[in-house]
């Protein structure tokens, strides 16, 4: 059975309704053939939807964490949200926020999630990838598969949630999204990396 094309907009809508992780939402939409309501039911059955999204409270609490590299030439501010001030004050939640800030300083992601990638950035990258694939002289149907694979690879490099945490000794090669999901499961709350800013001396 061929895969259904799932849009970032649908993934975002499902995340907002369930609080489930991005990859779980995408997989559920694939399984549901793109049907949003059916995907919600699939997530509920699998236990991946957060408990009725905590009465629609959302994630309005949290912390702004900082990291400044030892040479004082790179600094990061990151906002990580949860649902209650109680969880925001726990050591586990604050440690997660600090770990994310450190990772951003080292890995320099450009976006938090796939949904944050501007359409013009995605299209610009696709144009470059299509030109590269065309220049390799492969058949057109093969070129499109090559482009799709390279676009996924590009997203893994520039999107924070896809990146594996730079501290492999501590986090064992887990992605930021996997670590976020763990914190959400351990706290029982929706945990969201809302936004970040990375500053580097001399960089525009």
Rosetta constraint file for C-alpha pairs under 8 A:
AtomPair CA 3 CA 30 HARMONIC 6.72 0.50
AtomPair CA 4 CA 30 HARMONIC 5.97 0.50
AtomPair CA 4 CA 33 HARMONIC 6.02 0.50
AtomPair CA 4 CA 34 HARMONIC 6.71 0.50
AtomPair CA 5 CA 30 HARMONIC 7.93 0.50
AtomPair CA 5 CA 34 HARMONIC 7.78 0.50
AtomPair CA 6 CA 10 HARMONIC 6.83 0.50
AtomPair CA 6 CA 11 HARMONIC 7.38 0.50
AtomPair CA 6 CA 26 HARMONIC 7.09 0.50
AtomPair CA 6 CA 29 HARMONIC 7.01 0.50
AtomPair CA 6 CA 30 HARMONIC 7.02 0.50
AtomPair CA 6 CA 34 HARMONIC 6.51 0.50
AtomPair CA 7 CA 11 HARMONIC 6.53 0.50
AtomPair CA 8 CA 12 HARMONIC 6.11 0.50
AtomPair CA 8 CA 114 HARMONIC 6.96 0.50
AtomPair CA 8 CA 115 HARMONIC 5.68 0.50
AtomPair CA 9 CA 13 HARMONIC 6.18 0.50
AtomPair CA 9 CA 115 HARMONIC 7.16 0.50
AtomPair CA 10 CA 14 HARMONIC 6.19 0.50
AtomPair CA 10 CA 36 HARMONIC 7.43 0.50
AtomPair CA 11 CA 15 HARMONIC 6.18 0.50
AtomPair CA 11 CA 22 HARMONIC 6.77 0.50
AtomPair CA 11 CA 25 HARMONIC 5.85 0.50
AtomPair CA 11 CA 26 HARMONIC 5.83 0.50
AtomPair CA 11 CA 29 HARMONIC 7.62 0.50
AtomPair CA 12 CA 16 HARMONIC 6.21 0.50
AtomPair CA 12 CA 22 HARMONIC 7.72 0.50
AtomPair CA 12 CA 115 HARMONIC 6.86 0.50
AtomPair CA 13 CA 17 HARMONIC 6.35 0.50
AtomPair CA 14 CA 18 HARMONIC 6.11 0.50
AtomPair CA 14 CA 19 HARMONIC 7.82 0.50
AtomPair CA 14 CA 20 HARMONIC 7.90 0.50
AtomPair CA 14 CA 25 HARMONIC 6.28 0.50
AtomPair CA 14 CA 36 HARMONIC 6.77 0.50
AtomPair CA 14 CA 39 HARMONIC 7.73 0.50
AtomPair CA 14 CA 40 HARMONIC 7.00 0.50
AtomPair CA 15 CA 19 HARMONIC 4.92 0.50
AtomPair CA 15 CA 20 HARMONIC 5.49 0.50
AtomPair CA 15 CA 21 HARMONIC 6.78 0.50
AtomPair CA 15 CA 22 HARMONIC 6.68 0.50
AtomPair CA 15 CA 25 HARMONIC 6.46 0.50
AtomPair CA 17 CA 40 HARMONIC 7.76 0.50
AtomPair CA 17 CA 53 HARMONIC 7.38 0.50
AtomPair CA 18 CA 40 HARMONIC 6.93 0.50
AtomPair CA 18 CA 43 HARMONIC 7.88 0.50
AtomPair CA 18 CA 49 HARMONIC 4.88 0.50
AtomPair CA 18 CA 50 HARMONIC 6.04 0.50
AtomPair CA 18 CA 52 HARMONIC 6.96 0.50
AtomPair CA 18 CA 53 HARMONIC 6.01 0.50
AtomPair CA 19 CA 49 HARMONIC 5.88 0.50
AtomPair CA 19 CA 50 HARMONIC 5.52 0.50
AtomPair CA 19 CA 53 HARMONIC 6.01 0.50
AtomPair CA 19 CA 190 HARMONIC 6.22 0.50
AtomPair CA 20 CA 24 HARMONIC 6.51 0.50
AtomPair CA 20 CA 25 HARMONIC 6.41 0.50
AtomPair CA 20 CA 43 HARMONIC 7.68 0.50
AtomPair CA 20 CA 48 HARMONIC 5.72 0.50
AtomPair CA 20 CA 49 HARMONIC 4.93 0.50
AtomPair CA 20 CA 50 HARMONIC 6.36 0.50
AtomPair CA 21 CA 25 HARMONIC 6.18 0.50
AtomPair CA 21 CA 48 HARMONIC 7.91 0.50
AtomPair CA 21 CA 177 HARMONIC 7.56 0.50
AtomPair CA 21 CA 181 HARMONIC 6.79 0.50
AtomPair CA 22 CA 26 HARMONIC 6.26 0.50
AtomPair CA 23 CA 27 HARMONIC 6.16 0.50
AtomPair CA 24 CA 28 HARMONIC 6.10 0.50
AtomPair CA 24 CA 43 HARMONIC 7.73 0.50
AtomPair CA 24 CA 48 HARMONIC 7.55 0.50
AtomPair CA 25 CA 29 HARMONIC 6.16 0.50
AtomPair CA 25 CA 39 HARMONIC 7.51 0.50
AtomPair CA 25 CA 43 HARMONIC 7.59 0.50
AtomPair CA 26 CA 30 HARMONIC 6.24 0.50
AtomPair CA 27 CA 31 HARMONIC 6.20 0.50
AtomPair CA 28 CA 32 HARMONIC 6.04 0.50
AtomPair CA 28 CA 39 HARMONIC 5.03 0.50
AtomPair CA 28 CA 40 HARMONIC 7.73 0.50
AtomPair CA 28 CA 42 HARMONIC 6.22 0.50
AtomPair CA 28 CA 43 HARMONIC 6.56 0.50
AtomPair CA 29 CA 33 HARMONIC 6.03 0.50
AtomPair CA 29 CA 34 HARMONIC 4.85 0.50
AtomPair CA 29 CA 35 HARMONIC 6.48 0.50
AtomPair CA 29 CA 36 HARMONIC 6.67 0.50
AtomPair CA 29 CA 38 HARMONIC 7.97 0.50
AtomPair CA 29 CA 39 HARMONIC 5.19 0.50
AtomPair CA 30 CA 34 HARMONIC 5.97 0.50
AtomPair CA 31 CA 39 HARMONIC 7.37 0.50
AtomPair CA 32 CA 36 HARMONIC 7.49 0.50
AtomPair CA 32 CA 38 HARMONIC 5.68 0.50
AtomPair CA 32 CA 39 HARMONIC 5.35 0.50
AtomPair CA 32 CA 42 HARMONIC 7.72 0.50
AtomPair CA 34 CA 39 HARMONIC 7.60 0.50
AtomPair CA 35 CA 39 HARMONIC 6.14 0.50
AtomPair CA 36 CA 40 HARMONIC 6.33 0.50
AtomPair CA 37 CA 41 HARMONIC 6.55 0.50
AtomPair CA 38 CA 42 HARMONIC 6.26 0.50
AtomPair CA 39 CA 43 HARMONIC 6.26 0.50
AtomPair CA 40 CA 44 HARMONIC 6.25 0.50
AtomPair CA 40 CA 49 HARMONIC 7.82 0.50
AtomPair CA 41 CA 45 HARMONIC 6.12 0.50
AtomPair CA 42 CA 46 HARMONIC 6.25 0.50
AtomPair CA 43 CA 47 HARMONIC 6.05 0.50
AtomPair CA 43 CA 48 HARMONIC 5.22 0.50
AtomPair CA 43 CA 49 HARMONIC 5.48 0.50
AtomPair CA 44 CA 48 HARMONIC 6.12 0.50
AtomPair CA 44 CA 49 HARMONIC 5.32 0.50
AtomPair CA 49 CA 53 HARMONIC 7.59 0.50
AtomPair CA 50 CA 54 HARMONIC 7.30 0.50
AtomPair CA 50 CA 188 HARMONIC 7.78 0.50
AtomPair CA 50 CA 189 HARMONIC 7.48 0.50
AtomPair CA 50 CA 190 HARMONIC 7.06 0.50
AtomPair CA 52 CA 56 HARMONIC 7.28 0.50
AtomPair CA 53 CA 57 HARMONIC 7.17 0.50
AtomPair CA 53 CA 58 HARMONIC 6.70 0.50
AtomPair CA 53 CA 190 HARMONIC 7.40 0.50
AtomPair CA 54 CA 58 HARMONIC 6.96 0.50
AtomPair CA 54 CA 189 HARMONIC 7.67 0.50
AtomPair CA 57 CA 83 HARMONIC 6.89 0.50
AtomPair CA 58 CA 82 HARMONIC 7.79 0.50
AtomPair CA 58 CA 83 HARMONIC 6.08 0.50
AtomPair CA 58 CA 190 HARMONIC 7.08 0.50
AtomPair CA 59 CA 81 HARMONIC 5.43 0.50
AtomPair CA 59 CA 82 HARMONIC 4.49 0.50
AtomPair CA 59 CA 83 HARMONIC 4.28 0.50
AtomPair CA 59 CA 84 HARMONIC 7.71 0.50
AtomPair CA 59 CA 190 HARMONIC 6.15 0.50
AtomPair CA 59 CA 191 HARMONIC 6.73 0.50
AtomPair CA 59 CA 192 HARMONIC 6.91 0.50
AtomPair CA 60 CA 81 HARMONIC 6.16 0.50
AtomPair CA 60 CA 82 HARMONIC 6.30 0.50
AtomPair CA 60 CA 83 HARMONIC 5.71 0.50
AtomPair CA 60 CA 84 HARMONIC 7.59 0.50
AtomPair CA 61 CA 81 HARMONIC 5.39 0.50
AtomPair CA 61 CA 82 HARMONIC 5.18 0.50
AtomPair CA 61 CA 83 HARMONIC 5.35 0.50
AtomPair CA 61 CA 84 HARMONIC 5.51 0.50
AtomPair CA 61 CA 85 HARMONIC 5.72 0.50
AtomPair CA 61 CA 88 HARMONIC 6.69 0.50
AtomPair CA 62 CA 79 HARMONIC 7.34 0.50
AtomPair CA 62 CA 80 HARMONIC 5.60 0.50
AtomPair CA 62 CA 81 HARMONIC 4.04 0.50
AtomPair CA 62 CA 82 HARMONIC 5.17 0.50
AtomPair CA 62 CA 83 HARMONIC 7.44 0.50
AtomPair CA 62 CA 84 HARMONIC 7.48 0.50
AtomPair CA 62 CA 85 HARMONIC 6.70 0.50
AtomPair CA 62 CA 87 HARMONIC 7.90 0.50
AtomPair CA 62 CA 88 HARMONIC 4.80 0.50
AtomPair CA 63 CA 79 HARMONIC 5.87 0.50
AtomPair CA 63 CA 80 HARMONIC 5.62 0.50
AtomPair CA 63 CA 81 HARMONIC 6.49 0.50
AtomPair CA 63 CA 88 HARMONIC 6.43 0.50
AtomPair CA 63 CA 94 HARMONIC 7.38 0.50
AtomPair CA 63 CA 97 HARMONIC 7.57 0.50
AtomPair CA 64 CA 77 HARMONIC 6.62 0.50
AtomPair CA 64 CA 78 HARMONIC 5.50 0.50
AtomPair CA 64 CA 79 HARMONIC 4.40 0.50
AtomPair CA 64 CA 80 HARMONIC 6.41 0.50
AtomPair CA 64 CA 97 HARMONIC 7.81 0.50
AtomPair CA 65 CA 77 HARMONIC 5.84 0.50
AtomPair CA 65 CA 78 HARMONIC 5.38 0.50
AtomPair CA 65 CA 79 HARMONIC 6.45 0.50
AtomPair CA 65 CA 80 HARMONIC 7.73 0.50
AtomPair CA 65 CA 94 HARMONIC 7.76 0.50
AtomPair CA 65 CA 97 HARMONIC 5.90 0.50
AtomPair CA 65 CA 98 HARMONIC 5.83 0.50
AtomPair CA 65 CA 101 HARMONIC 6.65 0.50
AtomPair CA 66 CA 75 HARMONIC 7.35 0.50
AtomPair CA 66 CA 76 HARMONIC 5.48 0.50
AtomPair CA 66 CA 77 HARMONIC 4.73 0.50
AtomPair CA 66 CA 78 HARMONIC 6.50 0.50
AtomPair CA 66 CA 98 HARMONIC 6.77 0.50
AtomPair CA 66 CA 101 HARMONIC 6.07 0.50
AtomPair CA 67 CA 75 HARMONIC 5.59 0.50
AtomPair CA 67 CA 76 HARMONIC 5.16 0.50
AtomPair CA 67 CA 77 HARMONIC 6.87 0.50
AtomPair CA 67 CA 98 HARMONIC 7.08 0.50
AtomPair CA 67 CA 101 HARMONIC 5.61 0.50
AtomPair CA 67 CA 102 HARMONIC 5.79 0.50
AtomPair CA 67 CA 105 HARMONIC 7.35 0.50
AtomPair CA 68 CA 72 HARMONIC 5.95 0.50
AtomPair CA 68 CA 73 HARMONIC 7.68 0.50
AtomPair CA 68 CA 74 HARMONIC 5.88 0.50
AtomPair CA 68 CA 75 HARMONIC 4.26 0.50
AtomPair CA 68 CA 76 HARMONIC 6.44 0.50
AtomPair CA 68 CA 105 HARMONIC 7.92 0.50
AtomPair CA 69 CA 73 HARMONIC 6.59 0.50
AtomPair CA 69 CA 74 HARMONIC 5.41 0.50
AtomPair CA 69 CA 75 HARMONIC 6.25 0.50
AtomPair CA 69 CA 105 HARMONIC 7.47 0.50
AtomPair CA 73 CA 199 HARMONIC 7.96 0.50
AtomPair CA 73 CA 200 HARMONIC 5.61 0.50
AtomPair CA 73 CA 201 HARMONIC 5.12 0.50
AtomPair CA 74 CA 105 HARMONIC 6.47 0.50
AtomPair CA 74 CA 198 HARMONIC 7.34 0.50
AtomPair CA 74 CA 199 HARMONIC 5.59 0.50
AtomPair CA 74 CA 200 HARMONIC 4.45 0.50
AtomPair CA 74 CA 201 HARMONIC 6.53 0.50
AtomPair CA 75 CA 105 HARMONIC 6.48 0.50
AtomPair CA 75 CA 198 HARMONIC 5.91 0.50
AtomPair CA 75 CA 199 HARMONIC 5.12 0.50
AtomPair CA 75 CA 200 HARMONIC 6.54 0.50
AtomPair CA 76 CA 101 HARMONIC 5.90 0.50
AtomPair CA 76 CA 102 HARMONIC 7.63 0.50
AtomPair CA 76 CA 104 HARMONIC 6.98 0.50
AtomPair CA 76 CA 105 HARMONIC 6.05 0.50
AtomPair CA 76 CA 196 HARMONIC 7.16 0.50
AtomPair CA 76 CA 197 HARMONIC 5.74 0.50
AtomPair CA 76 CA 198 HARMONIC 4.53 0.50
AtomPair CA 76 CA 199 HARMONIC 6.19 0.50
AtomPair CA 77 CA 101 HARMONIC 6.68 0.50
AtomPair CA 77 CA 196 HARMONIC 5.56 0.50
AtomPair CA 77 CA 197 HARMONIC 5.29 0.50
AtomPair CA 77 CA 198 HARMONIC 6.62 0.50
AtomPair CA 78 CA 97 HARMONIC 7.39 0.50
AtomPair CA 78 CA 100 HARMONIC 7.63 0.50
AtomPair CA 78 CA 101 HARMONIC 5.98 0.50
AtomPair CA 78 CA 193 HARMONIC 7.64 0.50
AtomPair CA 78 CA 194 HARMONIC 7.70 0.50
AtomPair CA 78 CA 195 HARMONIC 5.93 0.50
AtomPair CA 78 CA 196 HARMONIC 4.18 0.50
AtomPair CA 78 CA 197 HARMONIC 6.48 0.50
AtomPair CA 79 CA 97 HARMONIC 7.78 0.50
AtomPair CA 79 CA 193 HARMONIC 6.21 0.50
AtomPair CA 79 CA 194 HARMONIC 5.51 0.50
AtomPair CA 79 CA 195 HARMONIC 5.53 0.50
AtomPair CA 79 CA 196 HARMONIC 6.25 0.50
AtomPair CA 80 CA 97 HARMONIC 6.17 0.50
AtomPair CA 80 CA 191 HARMONIC 7.23 0.50
AtomPair CA 80 CA 192 HARMONIC 5.74 0.50
AtomPair CA 80 CA 193 HARMONIC 4.47 0.50
AtomPair CA 80 CA 194 HARMONIC 5.68 0.50
AtomPair CA 80 CA 195 HARMONIC 7.56 0.50
AtomPair CA 81 CA 88 HARMONIC 7.66 0.50
AtomPair CA 81 CA 191 HARMONIC 5.65 0.50
AtomPair CA 81 CA 192 HARMONIC 5.04 0.50
AtomPair CA 81 CA 193 HARMONIC 6.27 0.50
AtomPair CA 81 CA 194 HARMONIC 6.62 0.50
AtomPair CA 82 CA 87 HARMONIC 7.03 0.50
AtomPair CA 82 CA 88 HARMONIC 6.49 0.50
AtomPair CA 82 CA 189 HARMONIC 6.31 0.50
AtomPair CA 82 CA 190 HARMONIC 5.64 0.50
AtomPair CA 82 CA 191 HARMONIC 4.65 0.50
AtomPair CA 82 CA 192 HARMONIC 6.44 0.50
AtomPair CA 83 CA 87 HARMONIC 7.51 0.50
AtomPair CA 83 CA 189 HARMONIC 6.04 0.50
AtomPair CA 83 CA 190 HARMONIC 6.33 0.50
AtomPair CA 83 CA 191 HARMONIC 7.47 0.50
AtomPair CA 84 CA 88 HARMONIC 6.42 0.50
AtomPair CA 85 CA 89 HARMONIC 6.24 0.50
AtomPair CA 86 CA 90 HARMONIC 6.79 0.50
AtomPair CA 87 CA 93 HARMONIC 6.69 0.50
AtomPair CA 87 CA 187 HARMONIC 6.92 0.50
AtomPair CA 88 CA 93 HARMONIC 6.06 0.50
AtomPair CA 88 CA 94 HARMONIC 6.83 0.50
AtomPair CA 89 CA 93 HARMONIC 7.19 0.50
AtomPair CA 89 CA 94 HARMONIC 6.89 0.50
AtomPair CA 90 CA 94 HARMONIC 6.34 0.50
AtomPair CA 91 CA 95 HARMONIC 5.85 0.50
AtomPair CA 92 CA 96 HARMONIC 6.23 0.50
AtomPair CA 92 CA 183 HARMONIC 7.64 0.50
AtomPair CA 93 CA 97 HARMONIC 6.41 0.50
AtomPair CA 93 CA 183 HARMONIC 6.94 0.50
AtomPair CA 94 CA 98 HARMONIC 6.23 0.50
AtomPair CA 95 CA 99 HARMONIC 6.06 0.50
AtomPair CA 96 CA 100 HARMONIC 6.20 0.50
AtomPair CA 96 CA 179 HARMONIC 7.93 0.50
AtomPair CA 96 CA 180 HARMONIC 7.87 0.50
AtomPair CA 96 CA 183 HARMONIC 7.64 0.50
AtomPair CA 97 CA 101 HARMONIC 6.30 0.50
AtomPair CA 98 CA 102 HARMONIC 6.24 0.50
AtomPair CA 99 CA 103 HARMONIC 6.15 0.50
AtomPair CA 100 CA 104 HARMONIC 6.18 0.50
AtomPair CA 100 CA 176 HARMONIC 7.48 0.50
AtomPair CA 101 CA 105 HARMONIC 6.38 0.50
AtomPair CA 102 CA 106 HARMONIC 6.50 0.50
AtomPair CA 103 CA 107 HARMONIC 5.82 0.50
AtomPair CA 103 CA 108 HARMONIC 7.87 0.50
AtomPair CA 103 CA 165 HARMONIC 6.16 0.50
AtomPair CA 103 CA 166 HARMONIC 5.85 0.50
AtomPair CA 103 CA 167 HARMONIC 7.73 0.50
AtomPair CA 104 CA 108 HARMONIC 5.16 0.50
AtomPair CA 104 CA 109 HARMONIC 6.25 0.50
AtomPair CA 104 CA 160 HARMONIC 7.64 0.50
AtomPair CA 104 CA 198 HARMONIC 7.20 0.50
AtomPair CA 105 CA 198 HARMONIC 6.66 0.50
AtomPair CA 106 CA 166 HARMONIC 7.19 0.50
AtomPair CA 107 CA 166 HARMONIC 7.17 0.50
AtomPair CA 108 CA 158 HARMONIC 7.75 0.50
AtomPair CA 108 CA 198 HARMONIC 7.37 0.50
AtomPair CA 109 CA 157 HARMONIC 7.13 0.50
AtomPair CA 109 CA 158 HARMONIC 4.71 0.50
AtomPair CA 109 CA 159 HARMONIC 5.65 0.50
AtomPair CA 109 CA 160 HARMONIC 5.35 0.50
AtomPair CA 110 CA 158 HARMONIC 5.21 0.50
AtomPair CA 110 CA 159 HARMONIC 6.16 0.50
AtomPair CA 110 CA 160 HARMONIC 7.28 0.50
AtomPair CA 111 CA 116 HARMONIC 5.86 0.50
AtomPair CA 111 CA 117 HARMONIC 6.21 0.50
AtomPair CA 111 CA 158 HARMONIC 6.33 0.50
AtomPair CA 111 CA 159 HARMONIC 4.84 0.50
AtomPair CA 111 CA 160 HARMONIC 6.01 0.50
AtomPair CA 112 CA 116 HARMONIC 6.36 0.50
AtomPair CA 112 CA 159 HARMONIC 5.56 0.50
AtomPair CA 112 CA 160 HARMONIC 4.82 0.50
AtomPair CA 112 CA 161 HARMONIC 6.12 0.50
AtomPair CA 112 CA 193 HARMONIC 7.19 0.50
AtomPair CA 112 CA 194 HARMONIC 7.55 0.50
AtomPair CA 112 CA 195 HARMONIC 6.64 0.50
AtomPair CA 112 CA 196 HARMONIC 7.79 0.50
AtomPair CA 113 CA 117 HARMONIC 7.08 0.50
AtomPair CA 113 CA 159 HARMONIC 5.52 0.50
AtomPair CA 113 CA 160 HARMONIC 6.36 0.50
AtomPair CA 113 CA 161 HARMONIC 5.83 0.50
AtomPair CA 113 CA 162 HARMONIC 7.80 0.50
AtomPair CA 114 CA 155 HARMONIC 7.27 0.50
AtomPair CA 114 CA 159 HARMONIC 6.52 0.50
AtomPair CA 117 CA 121 HARMONIC 6.64 0.50
AtomPair CA 117 CA 122 HARMONIC 6.68 0.50
AtomPair CA 118 CA 122 HARMONIC 6.40 0.50
AtomPair CA 119 CA 123 HARMONIC 6.04 0.50
AtomPair CA 120 CA 124 HARMONIC 5.91 0.50
AtomPair CA 121 CA 125 HARMONIC 6.24 0.50
AtomPair CA 122 CA 126 HARMONIC 6.15 0.50
AtomPair CA 123 CA 127 HARMONIC 6.16 0.50
AtomPair CA 124 CA 128 HARMONIC 6.56 0.50
AtomPair CA 125 CA 129 HARMONIC 6.19 0.50
AtomPair CA 125 CA 151 HARMONIC 7.54 0.50
AtomPair CA 126 CA 130 HARMONIC 5.97 0.50
AtomPair CA 126 CA 147 HARMONIC 7.23 0.50
AtomPair CA 126 CA 151 HARMONIC 7.00 0.50
AtomPair CA 127 CA 131 HARMONIC 6.23 0.50
AtomPair CA 128 CA 132 HARMONIC 6.25 0.50
AtomPair CA 129 CA 133 HARMONIC 6.13 0.50
AtomPair CA 129 CA 147 HARMONIC 5.75 0.50
AtomPair CA 129 CA 150 HARMONIC 7.22 0.50
AtomPair CA 129 CA 151 HARMONIC 7.61 0.50
AtomPair CA 130 CA 134 HARMONIC 6.01 0.50
AtomPair CA 130 CA 143 HARMONIC 7.37 0.50
AtomPair CA 130 CA 144 HARMONIC 7.67 0.50
AtomPair CA 130 CA 147 HARMONIC 6.11 0.50
AtomPair CA 131 CA 135 HARMONIC 6.14 0.50
AtomPair CA 132 CA 136 HARMONIC 6.60 0.50
AtomPair CA 133 CA 137 HARMONIC 7.24 0.50
AtomPair CA 133 CA 138 HARMONIC 7.12 0.50
AtomPair CA 133 CA 143 HARMONIC 5.50 0.50
AtomPair CA 133 CA 146 HARMONIC 6.89 0.50
AtomPair CA 133 CA 147 HARMONIC 6.81 0.50
AtomPair CA 134 CA 138 HARMONIC 6.74 0.50
AtomPair CA 134 CA 140 HARMONIC 7.81 0.50
AtomPair CA 134 CA 143 HARMONIC 6.70 0.50
AtomPair CA 138 CA 142 HARMONIC 6.26 0.50
AtomPair CA 138 CA 143 HARMONIC 5.97 0.50
AtomPair CA 139 CA 143 HARMONIC 6.13 0.50
AtomPair CA 140 CA 144 HARMONIC 6.44 0.50
AtomPair CA 141 CA 145 HARMONIC 6.79 0.50
AtomPair CA 142 CA 146 HARMONIC 6.26 0.50
AtomPair CA 143 CA 147 HARMONIC 6.13 0.50
AtomPair CA 144 CA 148 HARMONIC 6.17 0.50
AtomPair CA 145 CA 149 HARMONIC 6.22 0.50
AtomPair CA 146 CA 150 HARMONIC 6.17 0.50
AtomPair CA 147 CA 151 HARMONIC 6.01 0.50
AtomPair CA 148 CA 152 HARMONIC 6.31 0.50
AtomPair CA 149 CA 153 HARMONIC 6.32 0.50
AtomPair CA 150 CA 154 HARMONIC 6.11 0.50
AtomPair CA 151 CA 155 HARMONIC 6.21 0.50
AtomPair CA 152 CA 156 HARMONIC 6.25 0.50
AtomPair CA 153 CA 157 HARMONIC 6.43 0.50
AtomPair CA 154 CA 158 HARMONIC 6.33 0.50
AtomPair CA 155 CA 159 HARMONIC 5.47 0.50
AtomPair CA 155 CA 162 HARMONIC 7.41 0.50
AtomPair CA 156 CA 160 HARMONIC 7.87 0.50
AtomPair CA 156 CA 162 HARMONIC 4.99 0.50
AtomPair CA 156 CA 163 HARMONIC 5.82 0.50
AtomPair CA 157 CA 162 HARMONIC 7.46 0.50
AtomPair CA 157 CA 163 HARMONIC 6.42 0.50
AtomPair CA 158 CA 163 HARMONIC 7.76 0.50
AtomPair CA 159 CA 163 HARMONIC 6.61 0.50
AtomPair CA 160 CA 176 HARMONIC 6.74 0.50
AtomPair CA 161 CA 175 HARMONIC 6.62 0.50
AtomPair CA 161 CA 176 HARMONIC 4.85 0.50
AtomPair CA 161 CA 177 HARMONIC 4.63 0.50
AtomPair CA 162 CA 175 HARMONIC 5.89 0.50
AtomPair CA 162 CA 176 HARMONIC 6.47 0.50
AtomPair CA 162 CA 177 HARMONIC 6.43 0.50
AtomPair CA 163 CA 175 HARMONIC 5.30 0.50
AtomPair CA 163 CA 176 HARMONIC 6.08 0.50
AtomPair CA 164 CA 173 HARMONIC 5.65 0.50
AtomPair CA 164 CA 174 HARMONIC 5.37 0.50
AtomPair CA 164 CA 175 HARMONIC 3.84 0.50
AtomPair CA 164 CA 176 HARMONIC 6.06 0.50
AtomPair CA 165 CA 171 HARMONIC 6.74 0.50
AtomPair CA 165 CA 173 HARMONIC 6.35 0.50
AtomPair CA 165 CA 174 HARMONIC 6.19 0.50
AtomPair CA 165 CA 175 HARMONIC 5.63 0.50
AtomPair CA 165 CA 176 HARMONIC 6.00 0.50
AtomPair CA 166 CA 173 HARMONIC 7.89 0.50
AtomPair CA 167 CA 171 HARMONIC 6.12 0.50
AtomPair CA 167 CA 172 HARMONIC 7.77 0.50
AtomPair CA 167 CA 173 HARMONIC 7.82 0.50
AtomPair CA 168 CA 172 HARMONIC 4.74 0.50
AtomPair CA 168 CA 173 HARMONIC 5.05 0.50
AtomPair CA 168 CA 174 HARMONIC 7.76 0.50
AtomPair CA 169 CA 173 HARMONIC 7.96 0.50
AtomPair CA 174 CA 178 HARMONIC 6.00 0.50
AtomPair CA 174 CA 179 HARMONIC 6.64 0.50
AtomPair CA 175 CA 179 HARMONIC 6.35 0.50
AtomPair CA 176 CA 180 HARMONIC 6.03 0.50
AtomPair CA 177 CA 181 HARMONIC 6.09 0.50
AtomPair CA 178 CA 182 HARMONIC 6.26 0.50
AtomPair CA 179 CA 183 HARMONIC 6.36 0.50
AtomPair CA 180 CA 184 HARMONIC 6.20 0.50
AtomPair CA 180 CA 191 HARMONIC 6.67 0.50
AtomPair CA 180 CA 192 HARMONIC 7.58 0.50
AtomPair CA 181 CA 185 HARMONIC 6.09 0.50
AtomPair CA 181 CA 191 HARMONIC 7.68 0.50
AtomPair CA 182 CA 186 HARMONIC 6.07 0.50
AtomPair CA 183 CA 187 HARMONIC 6.03 0.50
AtomPair CA 183 CA 191 HARMONIC 7.20 0.50
AtomPair CA 184 CA 188 HARMONIC 5.61 0.50
AtomPair CA 184 CA 189 HARMONIC 5.24 0.50
AtomPair CA 184 CA 190 HARMONIC 5.60 0.50
AtomPair CA 184 CA 191 HARMONIC 5.32 0.50
AtomPair CA 185 CA 189 HARMONIC 7.09 0.50
AtomPair CA 199 CA 203 HARMONIC 7.61 0.50
